[in-house]
Amino acid sequence: MTEQSEGERLYILGHPVAHSKSPVMYSALYEKLGLPWTYALADYAELDDARAFLDARDFLSVNITTPYKPLAFQAATRKAASAQLAQGANVLVRKDDQLIGFNTDGDGCVKFLELAGVTFKGKRVVVCGTGPTALSILHACAIAGADVLLLLSRDKERARSVLDAYLERFGRLANATIDFPAMKEGHRSFREAYTKPTFKFGSYTTSTGALGSADIIINATPVGMKPDDPAPFDTGLLRPGQVVMDAVYASGRTKLVTDALQADCKAAFNGGGMLVAQAAASALIVSDIAEVKIPYSEAELFNLMADAAGFDCPRA
């Protein structure tokens, strides 16, 4: 343990965050490690207050949720490719005079679904949403081997402009450096994830055929956070054999997940497992930068944090 690791403060920043399972997950890990770190809520309704909190840098790291991922991206003085592509950071880590931004949403989503037995190679994937979470997931699905990736929004032109900007950033990064190799069997290298999949865009009303024929559908919008929220699209399009995931977990079983189960979809998940997987990835990033060793495998880390959160999801 380094001197820097003593008495560090860590937070979850967003609004609202009272429902967040992050404090209990991270606190369980740090207690297990014997670290005197505290993890607390930073709930700010106003953008200026959230910005002032980040500017003060009185923390080792911050996890960021809705609506402050773009703000966290702006605050970062160094930005990992994951954050650059998503144009939003869900993890900030302070290192000396630097604030390093990452986005682990997509990695967490794909890792959880793979843990649950879902494969992406050769699949048609629909991602609902145009924010940082949606782009992070879109990118992770391309890395995981999806052949067709469709970004959907209420507004088709919004989806077009967001996808075009993402692909411009992706192409610049893919061709600016040496290629990053695939991290696991069946996945693609960074450059292959840019060149091999077919990327498409659309709206919920203009892409009904694509929604009906998709293998995997992932909702990465805030729709579903409230118990009475509708699904983001017409769930009458769902069919048996599809895998449906909602990144939302706060309200339990969302309408999208409920309707997917009623439609006899192959599987339907809320965002609890994704939260755990991205939290485990974030913990590894923070520990690496803080020079603190986590003596657990990735699977052990996932299980520890899932148990602490009390989520009913597959274990690693």
N, C-alpha and C positions, 0 to 999 in steps of 0.2 A: 504494500500500500504506500502510495506517495504522500508527501506532505500536503499536496493539493487536495487529496481526497477527504481530508479531515473536515467534518462539519459542513459539507456542501449543501446548498439549497437547490431543489429541483421543483419544477412546476408544470401544470397543465394550463395553458392559456386559451381562452375562448369565451363564448357567451351563447347560450348558457352552458355551464359545466358542472352544475351540482350533481347531475346524474352520473358523472364520469367514474368509470371503474379504474382509471389510471392510478390514482393514489394508492388504492389497496394492492394493486398488482406490483407496482414498483417498490412500495414500502415492504412488501413481503420478501422481495428479492434482496433488497439492501439489508434487511434485518437478518436474512439467512447468511449474507456475506459478512455480517458483523460490521457494516459501515455505518458511521454516525451521520447519515444523510437524511434530510427531511424532504418530503414530497408533498406539495400543497396545491390548492386551487388558486388560479389567478383569473377570476371572473370579472371581465370588464365589458360593460355594455357600450361604452363609447370608444371610438377608434383612437382618439387622442390619448385616452388613459392607457390603452393597450400599447400604443407607441411609446409613451413615457416609461412604462414598465420595461419594455425591451431596451430602450435607450439607457436605462440605469445599469443594466448588465449585472444585477445583483443576484447571480445564479450561476450554477455550473451548466445546467441545461434546461431547456423548456420544450415540452411537447405542445404542439399547436393544433387546435381544432377550429371548426367553423366559428366565426367568419374570418379568421386572422392569418390564414396560410399565405395569402399574397403579401400581407404586411410583414410577416416573418421573412419572406423571401427578400423583400426590399431591405430589411434590417441586416441581413447576412452580409458580411464582408468577403466571405469566400463561399462559393456555391457549388455543391456536388452536381454531377450531371443529372442525377435524379430530380433535384430541385429545379435545375435549369429547364429541363424538359416539361415539368409540370407547371412551371411558373408559380410555384408555391412550395413552402417548406413546412413540414410538420414536426421537424426536429431542429433545434438550434443548440449548438454546444459552444461554450466559451473556452478558448484556448489562448492564453496570453492576451494579446490585444486584438485577437481575431474572434469573429462570431461566424461559425461554420454552419451552413444550412444543408439539410438533407430532406428527402421525401421517401418514407418507407411504406406509404399506403399501398402502392401497387405490389411491392414485394410481399407485404403481409397478406394481401388478398389472394395472390396466386399461391403462396406457400400454404395458406389454410385450405384452399380448395384442393390442392394436390394432396394434402394430408387426408382430406375427406374422400380421396379416391378419384378426383376429377383430373382428366388429362386434357391438355390444350393442343397438343400436336395435331395439325390438320383440321382444327375446329373453326366454326364460324362463331364469332363472339360479338355481342352487342354490349356497348357500354353507354349507359344513360347519364348525361350530364356533360358540362363543358368546363367545370372548375378544375383546380389542381388535383383533387382526388381522382376525378374521372381520367385525366390525362396520365396520372401515375399508374392507374390500373391498366389503361390502354397500352402503355409502354411495356408493363410487366407481362401482359398477355402476348405481346409480339415476341418478347424474349422467350416466353414459355413455349412458343411454337405454333400459335394460332395462324391459320392461313388467311382468314378474312376478318377484319376488324372494322366495326361500324360504330361511329360516334353519333349519338342521337341527342337532340334537344327539342324543346318546344318550337324553336325557331330554326328552320333549315339553314338559313343564311348565317345564323350565329354558329351553328355546328360547322359549316363550311369554313368560316374565317378562323375559328379556333383550331380546327384540324390542319388547315394550311399553315398556320403559324407554328404549330407543333412540328409538322414535317420539315419546315424550313430549319428550325432549330436542330432537329434530329439529324438532318442531312449534313449540316455544318459540323456538328460534333462527330458524326460517324466518319467523316472524311478528313478531319483535322488531326487525328491522332492515329497511332497504331490501333488495330482492332482489339477489343477486349474479348477474350475467348468465352465460350459458353461455360457457365458455372456448374452445370449438371447435365447428365445424359438426357437427350431429347430436347434440350433448350438450344437457343441460337446464340451466336456471338452478337455483340453490339451492332456491328455493321450488317450482319445478316438480318437482324430484326428490322433494319431500315429497308433493305432491298427486297426481301422475300415475301412479306405479307402484302395483301391488298388492303389498302385503307380506304374507307368510304365514310360518308356523312349522310345525315338525313334528319327528319323530324318524326315525332311519334305518329303523326297522321299520314305522312308520305311514305313511310317505310314499314307498313303493316305486314307486307309479305316477308320482309327480312326478319321482323320480330317473330313471325310464325315459323320460319325455317332455321332460326339460330339454334346452335347447340348449347350455348351458354349465354345467359343474360344477366348483367350486373347493373344494379341501380346505384349510381354514385352521386345522387342528388340528395339534398336535405329532406325531400318529400318522404314522409314516413316517420319523422322525428316526433310528431304529435300523434296521439292515439287515434284521432279521427281523420288523419290524412288519407287521401286517396292513393292509389297506385299511380306512377308517373305515366302509364300508358294503358290502353285497353287490354285488360288481362284475359279477355275472351280469346285473344290470339295465342295464349299459351297452350302447349300440347304435351302429351306424355313423351318422355325421353329427354326433355330439356332440363338443364341445370339452371336454377335461378338463385341469385344472391342479392341481398339488400345490404348495403354497407351500413345502414342504420341499425342500431341495437337498443336505443334508449327506451322505446315503447314496447319492447318485447317482440311479438309476432306482428309484423306490419301487414297491411292489406295485400301487398304484393306477395309476401311469403304465404299468407293464408290462402290466397287465390291460386298460387302455384301448387300448393298441396291438394287443393280441391280439384285442380285440373290434372291430377295424377302425374305431375312432373317427376322426373327421375329423382331429383333432390331439390330442396329449397332451404336456404340458410339466411339467418340475419347476420348482422355485422360483428357479433361477439367474437367469433373465432378469428376474424380478420383483425380485430382490435388487439387480440392477444399476440398474434403473429407479428404485427407491425411493432408492437411494444417490445417484444423480444429482440427484434432487429434493432430497434432504437437503443435498448439497453446495451447491446453489444457495441454499438457505435460509441456511446458515451463512455463505457468502460475502457475501450481502446484509447480514446483521446485522453481520458483521465489516468491512464496507465494503471488500471485496476483489473486484476485477472478474475474472470468469471469461470469457476471450475466446473461448469456444467456443459453438456452437449446442447445443441440447439433444441433437440427434442425435450430434454430435461428442463430447459429454461421455459419452453412453451408450456409444459405440463404444470410447472410450479406457478406460473402466472395465471394460467387458466383456472387452476384450483383456487387461487386466492380471489379471483373475480367471481367464482361460483358459476361460471358459464357452463351450460349443458351443450358441449360441442365435442367432436372427436378429439382424442388425446393422441399425442405423437408416440 
